[in-house]
C-alpha cells in the first residue's frame, strides 16, 4: 500500500515570521530558540530544527472537521520555513525517532481507528489502517505530548 506523508503549508504562518516577541504574544504565539536537537520538530518541513534556529510555538487546528473529533494542539513551525514536506512512501526522520499516535478518519472526519507505534515501525500500521476502505486519511501525533506531526494519505 503506497502512502503520502505531508507537512503543513507555510502560507498561514508567514505573517508571523519576523514579528517581535511582543507582537507574537498578541497573536498567542511564543518564539523559541532550539537549544537541543532533536527536540524542536518543524511541522512544515517535517524535520527537527538545528540548534540556534528560531521556532514559533502556536496552537493549530489539526482536525477542522465539524465532528466531535475536531481538534487543536500546539505545534512548532520553524521561522522562515517555506518548503512543505510531501513525499510518497518516505517517512521523515522526525517521525521515525518518536512514539506516534496514528488516528484514522473517514471522509467526514469521524475517527474509525487508532494505534500507537514506534516511528521506526510505522509502515505496517499505515498499511493495516488503510486496509479499511472507509479510512480516508490518517493524522500522526507525537504520542507523549500530543502534538500534531503530519498527515498521511493514500498515494
N, C-alpha and C positions, 0 to 999 in steps of 0.2 A: 504494500500500500504506500503510495507516494504522498508526501505531505509538504506543506509550505509553512515556514515559520516567518513571521513578520513583526517588526518593531513598530513603534508609533511614528506618525508623520511629524516633522518638526514644525509645521505650519502653526498649530495652536499655541506653540511655546515661544516663537520668535520674538514676540513683543516683550518678553521678559528678559531676553538676552541683553546684558549691559546695564540693566536698571541698578540704581543704588540699593543698598541694603534696606534703607527706609522705604523706598518705593516698592521693593519686593514684599516687605511686611504688609503694606497696604493691600497687596494682591493675595495675601495669605501664603506667601512663598518664603522659604528660608534658603540662603546660599550656604553651601558647604565647600570646603576645600578638601579634596581627597588626601587623607593622611596615611592611608594604607591601601594596598592592592593585593588581592581583591577586597572589595568591601563597599564600593560605590557603583552599582550597576546602572548604566545608562539605558533607558528604555527606547531610545530612537535607534542608535547604532548597535544595540544589544551587545555591549562589551563593558567590562569593568573600567572605570576611569583610572588613568595613571595618577600617581602621587603628584600633587600640586595642581591638578586640573580642578576647575570650578564646576560645581553642580548645583542644580536647583531642586529642592525638595518641595513637592506640591501635591495637592490632592487631585486625583484624576478619576473621571468617570470611566471605569474599565468595562462595565456592563450596562449600557444605556437602555436595554430593553425595558419596556413597560410591563414588567412581571415582578413577582416577589423576589426574583434574583437580581434585580437592579443593584449595582454595587459601585462604590468608590473606595479608593485607598490611596495611600501615599506612594509616590514613585520618585525616583531621581531622573533628571534629564541633564545631560552634560551641556553646560552653557556653550552655545555655538554649534551643537550637533546638527548636522544637515542631511546626512545620508541614511535614509531609513533602511534598516536591515530587512532583506527579503530574499530568502534562499529556499530552494527545493531540496528536500532530503538531506539537509545540513543543520545540525543542532549547534547553536553558538556556544562557545566556551562558558559564557556567563550562565547558561542553563546547565551545562554539564557538571559544574562544580557545586551545585546546590541541590538540596532536597526540595522537590517540587510537588505542588498540589495541582493536578490536572482536573479541570472542570469542563464537562462536555455538555453542550447545549443544542437544542433543536433550533429550527429556523425562527421560531418566535421568541427565543431567549429563555426557554424553560430548561433547567438543568435536568438531564436524564441520567447522568452517571458521573462518577468522580473517582479519583485514585491518588495515592501518594507514591512517588517514585524517586529514587536516586537518579539525578540527571544523567549519570553515565549509562542508565538502563532505560531511557525514555522511549526508544523506538517501539519495543513490543507493546507498551501500554498505549501508545498512539494507535498502533495497528488494531489492538483489541477494541478501543473506543470507537474507532471509525468502522469497525466490523458491524456496528449498528447503523443501518442506513438512515435512521431518523436523526442521527447526530450530524449537525451542520458544521460545527466548529468547536474548538477547544481553547480554553484560556489556561495559561500556565501562570501560577503564582508561586512565589517563594513560600515554602511551607512553614518556615519558622516565623517570619514577620508578616506574612500575608500579602506582601507587595505584589502587584501585577507584574508579570515578567514578559509575556508576549502572547501572540495569537497563533494558533495552529489551524490550518485549513487543509482540505483535501487538495491535492495537486493533480 
